[in-house]
Amino acid sequence: MDIAVIGSNMVDLISYIDKMPKEGETLEAPEFEIGCGGKGANQAVAAAKMGSKVMMVTKVGDDLFADNTIRNLENYGIDTEFTNKVLDTSSGVAPIFVDQDSKNRILIIKGANQHLLPEDVDKATEKLKQCSLIVLQLEIPLETIYQAIDFGNEYGIPVILNPAPASKNLDFSHIYKCDFFIPNETELEILTGMPVDTVEQIKAAAGTLIDNGVKDVIVTMGSRGVMWVNKGEVHIVDSHKVAAIDTTGAGDAFIGCFAHYFVQNGDVLLAINMATAFAALSVTKRGTQTSYPSVDEVEQFEGKGLNKIKGFAI
């Protein structure tokens, strides 16, 4: 097994809108779609599409969405041995609103994801020990996140923490145990309390995490690209300019693709470059997992260094 994703799954309820209604106002929206999502599941699918062997530790409800979520993961070749149902509980759902500028607003109802507990990490111990990387996000209980980080540290397995959605309750003593901390610029601002209006400010905010023990901080900066900071080094990878249609799931696309390439060869800069291309391609189609490109598409796109139209926000 290459990668273990310990995290969330959601059912995406996507409304494509002309504009958000005001308080008390009812508007007609032109289109609606249902898809499989959730930060954890998205990241698992992205890594699996690139060719990684992925297992997922997650929880679904006992509603009509549950079997479809499990079947969807299995269709991408993801190991679902530790994807379990919670009785009398809804699956996680995410109402998503995408406007004409391709910007999105998202609500999440965690549902069964709230029941992914530290003991679920323990139950998967033997299979987790076979993995080369653990990937985490913040749509599950923080105690489970901390247990997974400690597990990775105990068994020498690198850990990626994507602090999304950002929580001020996050215990920084655990952040410092992660090998890769991958926020976007807004999440970095929330978690450090430092401004991120300029590239220099982002560099300074990321630097505080490095000074306190995080090995590598990778900040996705939207149209300004991606910044990788570690002790003594700063690299910036430019974004690709694309015609964005739907930016939902682009950050997860980046994380999953990065995880794949890092596990394959340990080259962080290459992994960032490929993940930037993967995320850029993902926003040129609607949806989350359904928008994720194939290996051939990513390699061709990255190789050509295409640079068109406009940037997008990861």
N, C-alpha and C positions, 0 to 999 in steps of 0.2 A: 504494500500500500504506500502511495506517495504522500497524500495529503489528507489530513483529518479536518473537516470543518465542524466545529462545535458551535451551533447557533440556530438561527431562526429560519422559519419558512412562513410565507404569507400567501394568501390569495389576493392578487392585484385586481381591484375593481377600477378600471381606468375610464374616466370621462374626458373626452376631448371637447374643450369648451372655447367659445369665442371670448368670454370674459367671466370673471367670478361674479355671482349675484351679490347684491347688497343685502343688508339685514332686512328680512321680510319680503325679499324679492324672489320670484320664481322665473327662471329663464329656461329656454329649451337649449339642450346641448346637441350638437350634430351627430356625435358618435360615442359608442360605449363598447368596451372589450373586457373580457375576463381572462386573466393569465396567472401563471404560477410565478411567485416572487418571494420576497423576504431576503434580507441581506445575506444571511447564511446560505440559503439555497441558491441565490444568484451567484455567489462567489464559488460555490461548489460546482455549479453548472459551467461557469466560465472556465474553471480549471479542467474539468472533464472534457469540454469541447476542444481544448488544446491537446488532450491526450493523456492527462494525468489519471492515475488510479486514485479515486477519491472515495472516502467514507464520510458519512454524515451522522452526527449525533444530534437528534432533534426530536421534537414532539409535535404531533398533530392532534386535532380533536376527534370527536366521534360523530362528526356531521357529514354532510354530503360532499364536502371538499376534501376530506382526509384521504380516501383511497386514490383520488385523482392526483393529489400531491405526491403520494408515495410512488404511484405508477410513473409520474413525470420524472422523478429523480432516477428511477430504475431505467427509464428509456434513454437517459444520458449515460448509463453505465455506472451510476453512483451506488455504492454499497449502502443498503438501507437496513442492515441488521439491527442497528440501534436507533432507528426511526420508529417511535412507538406512539400508540394512541392513548389519549387521556379521556376517561369516561366522563360523560355529562359536561363536556367542555367544548366550546367552539374552537375551530382552527383559527389561527391568526389571519386577519384580513387587513388590507391596506387600500382604502379609497384614495385614488390618485386623480388629480385634476391637471390636465396638460393644456396650456393656452396656445394661442396662435403664434407666439414667439418661441415655442418649444420649451418653455419653462414649466416646471411642475411644482405643485403643492401636494403634500402627502400627509395623511393621517394614518396612524397604525393602531390597531386593536390587537394586543399581543395574544390573547386567547391562550391556547395550549402552550405557547412559547414560555409563558410564565411558570410552567410546571417542569421545565428542564432544570433539574437540580444537581448539586454537586455529586450526589450518589450516582447519577446517570453517567458522569465521567468515570467514576470508579468501576461501574459495571462494564464499561468498555475497555478496561485497562489493557487486557492482553492484545487486543487488536490495535489500540492506540499506540502501544509500544513499538509496533511494526512500522509506524509512519515516520516520514522524514520531516514533516512540517505540520504545525497546528495553526489553524486560522480561526480567529475569534472576532465577534462584533458585539454590540451592546443592546440587542433586542431580546436578550434573555437575562435572568437574574444575575446581578453582579457577583454573588457568591459562587455561582457556577463558573463565571469568567475567572475568578481568582483561583478556583480549584484547578481549572484547566491550565492556567499559567504555571502554578506550582507543579503540576504534573509534568509539563514540558521541561521545567527546570530540573526536576528530579531525575528524569530519564534522558536528559541531554538532547531534547527535541526542540529546535527553534520555534518560536512563537511569533505570529503576526497578530497584533491587535489593531483593528479598525474601530476607532472610538465613535461609532455612529449608531444611533443618534447620540450626540454628545451629552454626557451627564456630569454635572458638577459634583455628584456623589462618588465619582470614580476615585478609588484609593490610589494615589500616586506611588505608594510603595510597591504596588503591583505593576504599575506601568513601567517602572524602572527595571523590572525583571524580564520585560519583553525584548526580543531581538529586533523586531521591526514595529514601529508605531506609525500608523499610516492614517492621519486625519486629512480632511480638506482644510482650507484656510479658515473657514468659519468655525469648524470644530476646534482648531488650534487656538483660535481667539477665546472661545468659551472656556477651554480647559486650562489655559495659561493665564488668562486675564490680561493678555498683552495685545496691543494693536497689530493688525495684519494688513494695513492699507497699502503698504509698499513691499516690494521684494525684500528690501533690507529689514523691514520690521518682521516679516515672516521668518527670515533667517535668524533674527535675534530671538524670537519666540521659540523656534525649534531648538536653538542653541541652549536654552535653559533646560530643556529635557535631556539633551546630551550631557550637559554639565552635571546633571543629577543621576546619570547612570544608564539611560537608554542607549543602546548600541547604535541604532540607526533610526532616523526620523525621515519619513518620506511624505512630503506635503503636496497634495494635488491642488493646483492653483488655477483651475479653469483655463481660460484662454492664455494665461501667462505660462502654462506648462506645469512641470513637476519639479520640485526641489528635493534633493537627497542630501541630508546633512548627517555627518558622523564626526567623530573626534578628529579635528584637523582638516576636514574636507567638506566642500560644498559643491554640488553639481546641479545644474539646471538643464532639464530636457525640454525643448520647445514642444508646444502642442501642435497637433495637426489642425489645419483649417478645413472644416467640412460643412456641408449643408445640413445643419441639425434639424431633425424632425421631432425627436422625443428624447430628452436627456435622462429619462427615468432609468435607473440601474447602471448608469455609466461608471459611478464610483465602484460599484461591486464588480463590474466588468474589469476594471483596472486591477483590483485586488486579486481576483481569481486568476487572471492571466499572469500577473506578476508572480504569484505563488508557483504556478506551473514552471515558468522559466527559471526561477530561482532554484527550485528542487532539481531541475534537469542539469544545471551546470554551475550554480553558485555565483554567476556573474550578475551582480545587482544592476549595473548600468544597462546591460543587455535586457534584463527583465523589465526595467522601467521603460525602455524604448519600445519593446514589444507590447507591453501593457498599455502604453499611451496610444499606440496604433489600434489596439483591440478596442479600447474605450471610445476612440474617435469613430471607428466604424459602427459601433453599437448605437450611436445617436442618430445615424442616418436611416434608421428603421424604427417603426413603432414597437412599443412593448419593452419588456425587460429581457428575460431569457430568450425569447423568440427573436430578439434583435442581435444576438451575439453571433459574430462571424465564425467561419471555419478557420482552421490552421492555414490553408492555402491563401484565403483572402487576407489574413493578417500579414503573412510573410510577403505577399505581393505588394500590399499597401505600404508596409514599412520599407520595403526595398526601393520603391519608387519615390518615397519621401513626398507624397502628394501634399499639396499646400493650396487649398482652394477656399473660397467664399468666406466662411466665418468660423470663429472658435466656438467652444462649448464649455459648459461648467461640469467638472467631475464632482 
